[in-house]
Each structure stands twice: as structure tokens, then as C-alpha cells.
Amino acid sequence: MGRTSELSAAAAIQAEKLRKDGNSYFKKDRFGAAIDAYTEAIALCPNVPIYWTNRAICHRKRNDWTKVEADCRKAIQLDHNSVKAHYMLGLALLQKQEYTEGAKELEKALDLGRGADPNGYMIEEIWQELAKAKYMQWEDASSKHSWELQSLKEACEIALKEKHVFDISEAEGFLDEVSASHLNQLEALGQVFRKAAEADTPSEVPDYLCCKITLDILRDPVITPSGVTYERAVILEHLEKVGRFDPITRDPLLPSQLVPNLAIKEAVQAFLDRNGWAYKMG
């Protein structure tokens, strides 16, 4: 038993040395050598998730997304809360044009990242990739919807035209009334389809869904004791670099006084679900 423990400890030490070697190679852009080092570390200690995510980062640098996906899935098996694994798995799925599943992984990474470090450097990067994926989903769905609406509109116009021809053939001295009725029907049809197309037309994000400092749509909203809602990372940066006061009311404010605004967060998500174009405005 003691001998086994000694071997395990020696393997762990050697694996950590290989990880550090891999990190050094990575910093020098020697991704092949880094992959070899991490692979040796994995052979020694296959249950350490960071070895898998480190190797996945190298595969990402080489645009080898199949291997990125495989390594990230293994890392997630070992650590369900790995921000980097969920993030890179999301990117790999997006490369396969699996937008829905890719977006889910990015959302998971974002939630985990916010919980671990709300102001971390990765949060902005993950959000940008998520917003890009969501916008692409909306753009694809919007294009299909617009094409379907146009096809349906044209079919309706043809049907109205055929009805108009028939009505004229049946009319007995009331051609003006028939023509007026036809024009009214065409106008009503146009109004219906213009209304239907509004959902795919970008407009403005309501003010109450935007940060009072950046004016961008809120992502992780927090509310102050004064009742003002800000983007968490933005207000934390203000408190750290400018001063410990509410920038709108000027009342004294500490980071510990910020409370997640769950109602606004739900409202933002509902708005984004209905208006995917807004992801491009955050």
C-alpha cells in the first residue's frame, strides 16, 4: 500500500512538472510540444481536469475543433464547474454549426464564471461569443421567417388577383366597386404582413433594460439601495477606480450593498428571447 502511494505521489509530481513544461511551450507558441507535454501528464494522472483543458486550449490554437470538443467533454466529466471546459466546448459546437447546444454551453460557462469571479477577464469574452451565437441564431431564423412571409404574401396576392378577375367577370355594371374592393383587400393584406414582419425588424432596447452608465443592455444587473440598476462589472469598476458612491444619486455605496436584480435579469432575457437582434447591441 505504501509503495503504491509513493508511486502515485511520484506520478503526480512528474505530471505537474510536465504541465509547467507545457505552459512554457504554450507561451512560446510551441503548441505541438505543449500538447505532447500535457498528453504525458494526462497519461500519468488522467483525472486532473486542468491537463485536459490546457491541451484543449492548444488544440483551439490549431483550430482542431474535434479534439477541442473531446478534451473539453472529458474535463467536464471530471469537473462539472470548469468554466474553460464549458466555454471551449461551446466554441467547438458553434464551429459545427450546432448553435443551440453551443449557446447552452456558453451560457453555462457564463453563469459559472460570474459565480466564481463576476469581474473576471473571461466574462466579457464569453459574453461576446454567446452574443455572436445568439445573433447568428436570430439572423438565420429571421431570414427563414422573412422568406416564408414573402412567399405567403405572394400566394395571397395571386389568390386575390384571381378573385378579382372572377369578380369582374361576374359583375354587372359595378366594375368601379369591384376594383375599389380589390384595392382595399390588397392594402389590408399589406398591413397584415407589415405587422408580421415587425418582429424581425431591429428597433430600440427599452431604457429600463439598459445600464445607467454604459447605456448597453444589461447582462448581470445589480441594484443599489437607492434603487438604481447597473451592470455588475461596470459598477464594481466605478467603485474601485472612481469612488465608493452611487454615480447617479451620489449616495455612499459599498460593493457589499449591491444586490442581484433578478426581475430585470428575467425581463432582459425575455426581451432577448423575443428580439435576438438586440444581442448585437450589448
Secondary structure by P-SEA (a helix, b strand, c coil): caaaaaaaaaaaaaaaaaaaaaaaaaaacaaaaaaaaaaaaaaaccccaaaaaaaaaaaaaacaaaaaaaaaaaaaaaccccaaaaaaaaaaaaaacaaaaaaaaaaaaaaaaaaacccccaaaaaaaaaaaaaaaaaaaaaaaaaaaaaaaaaaaaaaaaaaaaaaaaacccaaaaaaaaaaaaaaaaaaaaaaaacccbbbbcccccccccccccccbbbbccccccccaaaaaaaaaccccccccccccccccccccaaaaaaaaaaaaaacccccccc
